[in-house]
Amino acid sequence: MSDEMQQWIDLYAKVARKTIIMEDASQKIIDSEVFFDRPVLGKILVLPRSSVEQFQYNKPWACISIRGNWEPFPPNLHEANLVAMLPLQFDDVEFDRPASRLRPINDDQVDQVWKFVKEHWENVDLLVIHCAAGISRSTATAMAISDRYQPEFAKYYEQLYSPNSLVFESLHKKKWDY
């Protein structure tokens, strides 16, 4: 391979790790790993279900798996280096609708998230959080966890995704309980 070709390959690898966000009314570039076109913010990666089933990582990682009540089974994960998984089942709703089959996150699930993160945060290199689309429930969960464990990244989730406000507020109000 020619030196020029190697330079192009190296340049592409550097550019592929860049995520552009806004900070103080100007663009900021974050250098981060990227999986399935999703950036790792700190040590959290948010993915849709379809991508998490293909995800592999060569270091210790944990997963918070969020599925709706209409999804019968958790995803099939590649278990190499997977330290732990927390399966949760709640729908992408912003408020409880008693007459509906859709169910929001509940207090028990909030407690499970914080216990899981407290137990595994220091033992993993990456925390993968997924839901069906990887846009709302998983993002809100990631934003709340970041708010406690890596606050410098928490503000970016609203720029990149659409966090579910009920999930975020439910987790946020208990972020110091564990």
N, C-alpha and C positions, 0 to 999 in steps of 0.2 A: 504494500500500500504506500502511496506517495505521501510525503510530508504534508503537502497541501490538503489532501483528502483527510488525513488525520486531524489537521487543524479544523476543518469543517465539522468533523464528527465531534471533536472536543467543544467547539463553539455551540453546536446544537445541544449537547448535554448540559451545558451551563444555562442556556436560554430556557430549556425545558423545565428547569428547576425554579423559574421565576414566577411569582404571583404578584400582580399589581393591585394594590388597594389604595384607598384615599385616606390621608391623615392630615389634619389641619389644612384643609382645602388644597392640598397638593398630592400628587401621586407618590407612593412609596413602593419600592420593590422589595418583596420578601423572598429570600432564597430558601426554598424548602423542597423536600422530596415531593414528588407528584405520583399518584397512583390513579389510573383511570381518569385522567384530567382533573383530579381533585387534589388540592394541596394539603400537606400535613402542616397543621398550625400547632407549633410547639411539639407536643407528642400525641396529638389527636388527629385522626383521619375520619372524616364523615363520608360514607359511601351509600349508594342505593343497594338494595338486596341483590340485584343481578351482578353487581361488581364484587360484592363481598363473597359471593360463592366462587369467584375466580381468584380472589386475593390470596397471595402467599407472601410470607415475610421471613427473612432469615435470622431474625432476632426474637427475643421473647415479646409476645404481644397478648393483649386481652381484647375481648369483644363484648359490647353491649348490643344485643340483638333485639330490636323493637319490631314487632309485627302487629298488624291490626287483628281485631277479633275475627275477621273474615278469612285470615290466612291460617290454615290448619297446622302447618308445621314450620319450625324454625329452618333457616337455610342450612345447606350442607357446607360446612367450612373445611378448608384444608387445615388439618390439625397440627401440622409441623410448627413447632415453637409456640403454639397456642397455650397460654398459661391457664386461662379461665374464660368462661363465657357466662354472661348473665342474660337469660332469655326473659323478655318482658312482652306483654300483650296488652296494648291499648290503642285506641283509634286516634286519628288525626283530627281531633275536635278541640275547639277553643272553650267550650263550656259543656256541662253535663245536661243532657236532654233525657229526662227520665222516661219518656215514652218511646225513645229511640233504642235501637239495638247498638248504636255506637256508644262506646264507653271511653271517657277521658282517663288520663293518668290518675292514679289514686295515691293516697298517703303511704300505703304499704309499698308501692312501687318506688316512690320517691325515696323511702328509707332503704330499699334494696339497692338503688343506684349509689347512694352515698356510702353504704357499707362496702359495696363492691369496689368502688374507687379507692376508698381508704385502705382496703386490704391489698390492692394490687398496684396502685400508682407507682410506688417506688420499685417494684419488681419487674416492670415491663418497659420496653423501649417505645412501645406504641400502643395506644388505646384506639381501637376501631369501633366506631358507633355507626350502626346502620338502621334504616327503616326502609319502607317500600321504595320511595323515590330518593331518599337521602337529602331531603330539602327542608323538612319542617320539624318533625319530632326528633330525629337524630341531631339535627343542627341545634335545636333548643337545648337538648341534653349536653351537647358538646360545649355550647356557650356557657351554660351554668357551671359545668366542671372547670372550664377555663377560667371563669370568673373567680373561682376559689384557688385553683392550683397554678394557673399561669395567666394572670390577669392582663398581661401585655398582649395577649392574643384574643381575648374575649370580644373586643369591639369589632373584629373583622368578620365575625359570622353573619351579622346583619347586612354587610356589604356583599357577601358572596352567596347567601342563601336567604330563606324566608322562615326564620325560627318560629315555631308554634309558641304563642305568648303564654298559654296556660301551662304548658310543659315547663317553659323557662321559669315562670313565676313560682310554680309549685316546687321546683328544685331550688331555686334561688332563696326562698324564704327559710330553707333548712340547711343551707350550705355550711353553717358552722356547728351544726348539731352533732357531727361525727368526727 
